[in-house]
Amino acid sequence: MKRLFVTACAVLAGCAAEPVPYHSQNEIPRGPGLLTGPEGEFVLSAEDYREYQEWRARKRAQEAK
Amino acid sequence: MKRTVFFGALTLAAANAAAQGIELRLSGQINRAIMNVDDGVEDEWFNVDNGNSSTRFRFNAEGDVAPGMKAGILFEVEYKSNPSSDVRFGDRDISPSLNERHMDVFFRGGWGTVRLGQGDGAANGASEVDLSGTTVAHYAASPDIGGAFQYRTSAGALSGASVSATISNQDFESRYDRVLYQTPLFSGFMAEASWGNKEADVVEAALRYSGKIGALGTLAGALGYSNEEGTAGAIDDETIGGSISWLHPSGINLTYTHTTRDLAGRDGEFDYFKAGYKFGKHAVSIDYGMGNDQAAAGDEATVYGIGYVFTPIAWAEIFALYKRHSMDRPGASLEDIDFGMVGTRVKF
């Protein structure tokens, strides 16, 4: 049994099989999301944070008037 | 108050991410179903969260920390109202709570990946490799749907033997606080090892493979080993096994799982077979599982079923399942339990 397993591993490793990442279907699926669009994730980045700071500054300025 | 703290934390995280040029990503899914259960005496409908892939959300981030090295975090929790694995006739209404899944810090480089925190042990999922496209409906862990239901005796009384106790796929040690090392991919192979602790120390190891084998399609598999140290005179909780799944380009697919777990005075065994067909937006499969000597010596539990998944759009699946659990216990005559389920998983 061990010999069969080692042989199978050697054949798979040696026969130029193309590696494919395995993603369990029981995890959150890859790909698009209902709200997140094609990317499938909401992304908070430096740009978003700058926009948030600018929006907050504008709002404060309006409230101060 | 909680909401303020939550969004405050998000803002802080975004601010720090901004400083490092790292993006913070948020994603999740909702997975709900209607389930019918008939145990020979009672027959009821349940509104459940599908335990095959529960309702959950996550944050993750990754960025460069040094030449050739990345670091990141993964934070994932589930929020299940009426989990399909926990409801039963005596408890049809289970309040949701946030349950930990991943709270991980990781470092990744040419030498592999190190993960620290709450998350998968090295062998978690090694008995659940499955390329059928129907795992949201059914897979090796059949107690994720209806695991809390008990078999009835022929006289109609509850036997004390539940589905989850008698036909577990014995998927090693699941998730816990640990440190995990994963090698880089080598011709589709990856090895993993982890050490951590629950009440006692846990050690796990696994070898995984996933690759395209030319005109024969795709092959994926895993072998796993786990050992949780026994406490107060108990034996070590040792499990060994694995799974293999093959998907032919025609859509025909086959899956097999076997695990053996050391129990006091006996070995708990699990075997699982699945055959399926994927075509276009559809996937259908039949399965058969056997659990022997798991809850008690001499127990023989079986499950067979048929599952179907329709994916009309990339972010939504509609699924249906019928399955029957049966149980033979020496000296007892137990009724079958039938399950039917229809539901949908939506990624947001």
Interface residues (C-beta under 8 A of the other chain):
Chain A: C9 L12 A13 G14 C15 A17 E18 P19 V20 P21 Y22 S24 Q25 N26 E27 I28 P29 G31 P32 G33 L34 L35 T36 G40 E41 F42 V43 L44 S45 A46 D48 Y49 R50 Y52
Chain B: L10 T11 A13 A14 A15 A17 A18 A19 G21 E23 L24 R25 L26 S27 G28 Q29 N52 S53 R56 R58 G125 E128 V129 D130 G133 T135 V136 Y139 L185 F186 S187 G188 F189 R208 Y209 S210 G211 K212 I213 G214 T218 L219 A220 A314 W315 A316 E317 R345 V346 K347 F348
